[in-house]
Amino acid sequence: METILGNKDKNFQEILIERDVVDEIIQIARQSHPLEFVAMLEGKIKNGVLRIDGLVFSSGDRSNQGAVINTLMIPITTGTVGSVHSHPGPNATPSAADLQFFAKKGLFHIIIAEPYIEGSMIGYDTFGRVTSFKIV
């Protein structure tokens, strides 16, 4: 169970990602290759479930070695709860920069690696620990 800043309203025991969000992540990662892409995950916590139901995009820079998103340009009303980005190779392990971003920006993060399929998506918590999720 995740607890954020001791706020019981931020507790969740399960993470659900809507199928259309997963399909969009896969499609964008494939279209972006060999460059990385990055987006914020939109969702909310209700009854102990963190449900991801959308992606939020903002300006930024990207290359085959990294992607940066300008989070200051994202309205606070969007309900972002984490991030997703691609790695143009078979390794979905977070870099040191990824771990710093995870710690500052959200509750749940996804890295999708080549070949950009469901099986190459790995979820991480704020601390960079592998976290399970279900696609619904």
C-alpha positions as CSV (number, residue, x, y, z in Angstrom):
1,M,0.0,0.0,0.0
2,E,1.2,3.4,-0.9
3,T,0.9,6.4,1.5
4,I,1.8,9.8,0.2
5,L,2.8,12.4,2.8
6,G,0.7,10.7,5.5
7,N,-2.5,11.6,3.7
8,K,-5.0,8.8,3.9
9,D,-6.8,10.1,0.9
10,K,-3.7,9.1,-1.2
11,N,-3.7,5.5,-0.1
12,F,-4.2,2.8,-2.7
13,Q,-3.7,-0.9,-2.8
14,E,-4.3,-1.5,-6.5
15,I,-3.4,0.2,-9.8
16,L,-5.7,-0.2,-12.8
17,I,-4.9,1.2,-16.3
18,E,-7.6,1.5,-18.9
19,R,-7.0,-0.6,-22.1
20,D,-7.2,2.4,-24.4
21,V,-4.4,4.2,-22.4
22,V,-2.2,1.2,-22.8
23,D,-2.9,1.0,-26.5
24,E,-2.1,4.7,-26.9
25,I,1.2,4.3,-25.0
26,I,2.2,1.4,-27.2
27,Q,1.3,3.3,-30.4
28,I,3.1,6.5,-29.4
29,A,6.2,4.6,-28.3
30,R,6.4,2.8,-31.7
31,Q,5.8,6.0,-33.7
32,S,8.5,7.9,-31.6
33,H,11.2,5.2,-32.0
34,P,14.1,5.7,-32.0
35,L,13.4,8.8,-29.9
36,E,12.0,8.5,-26.4
37,F,8.6,9.9,-25.6
38,V,7.2,11.2,-22.3
39,A,3.7,12.0,-21.0
40,M,2.0,12.3,-17.7
41,L,-0.5,9.8,-16.5
42,E,-3.9,11.1,-15.6
43,G,-6.2,9.4,-13.1
44,K,-7.5,9.4,-9.6
45,I,-7.7,7.4,-6.4
46,K,-11.1,6.1,-5.3
47,N,-11.9,3.3,-2.8
48,G,-8.2,2.2,-2.5
49,V,-7.8,2.0,-6.3
50,L,-5.5,4.2,-8.4
51,R,-7.2,4.2,-11.8
52,I,-5.2,5.6,-14.8
53,D,-7.6,6.8,-17.5
54,G,-5.7,9.2,-19.7
55,L,-2.4,10.8,-20.9
56,V,-1.4,14.4,-20.6
57,F,1.2,15.8,-23.0
58,S,3.2,19.0,-22.7
59,S,6.1,20.6,-24.5
60,G,9.6,19.3,-23.9
61,D,12.7,17.8,-25.6
62,R,13.4,14.3,-26.7
63,S,16.2,12.2,-28.1
64,N,17.3,8.6,-28.4
65,Q,18.9,9.1,-24.9
66,G,16.2,10.8,-23.0
67,A,13.0,12.8,-22.9
68,V,12.1,15.8,-20.8
69,I,8.6,17.2,-20.2
70,N,7.8,20.7,-19.1
71,T,5.6,19.9,-16.1
72,L,5.1,23.6,-15.3
73,M,3.0,23.9,-18.4
74,I,0.5,21.3,-17.3
75,P,-2.6,22.7,-15.6
76,I,-3.0,21.5,-12.0
77,T,-6.6,20.6,-12.7
78,T,-5.6,17.7,-15.0
79,G,-5.2,15.2,-12.1
80,T,-1.8,13.8,-13.1
81,V,-0.7,10.9,-10.9
82,G,2.6,9.9,-12.5
83,S,4.4,9.5,-15.8
84,V,5.1,7.2,-18.7
85,H,8.1,7.2,-21.0
86,S,9.8,4.9,-23.5
87,H,13.3,3.5,-23.7
88,P,14.4,2.8,-27.3
89,G,16.1,-0.5,-26.3
90,P,15.1,-3.7,-24.4
91,N,15.9,-2.3,-20.9
92,A,13.1,-0.7,-18.9
93,T,15.3,-0.1,-15.8
94,P,15.0,3.5,-14.6
95,S,18.0,5.7,-14.9
96,A,19.3,8.0,-12.1
97,A,17.4,10.9,-13.8
98,D,14.2,8.7,-14.0
99,L,14.4,8.0,-10.3
100,Q,14.8,11.7,-9.4
101,F,11.8,12.5,-11.6
102,F,9.7,9.6,-10.0
103,A,10.4,11.0,-6.5
104,K,9.2,14.5,-7.5
105,K,6.3,13.9,-9.9
106,G,3.6,11.4,-8.9
107,L,2.6,8.2,-7.4
108,F,3.1,5.7,-10.3
109,H,5.3,5.6,-13.3
110,I,5.7,3.4,-16.4
111,I,8.7,2.7,-18.6
112,I,7.9,0.9,-21.9
113,A,10.9,-0.6,-23.6
114,E,11.4,-2.1,-27.1
115,P,9.6,-4.0,-28.6
116,Y,6.9,-1.7,-27.2
117,I,4.3,-4.3,-26.2
118,E,2.3,-4.9,-23.0
119,G,5.0,-7.3,-21.7
120,S,7.7,-4.6,-22.0
121,M,5.8,-2.1,-19.8
122,I,7.1,-2.0,-16.2
123,G,5.4,0.0,-13.4
124,Y,7.4,1.8,-10.7
125,D,6.4,3.6,-7.5
126,T,7.7,6.9,-6.3
127,F,10.9,5.2,-5.0
128,G,11.7,3.3,-8.2
129,R,10.4,0.0,-6.9
130,V,8.7,-2.3,-9.4
131,T,4.9,-2.1,-8.9
132,S,2.3,-4.3,-10.4
133,F,-0.7,-3.0,-12.3
134,K,-3.7,-4.5,-14.1
135,I,-5.0,-3.5,-17.5
136,V,-8.8,-3.2,-17.6
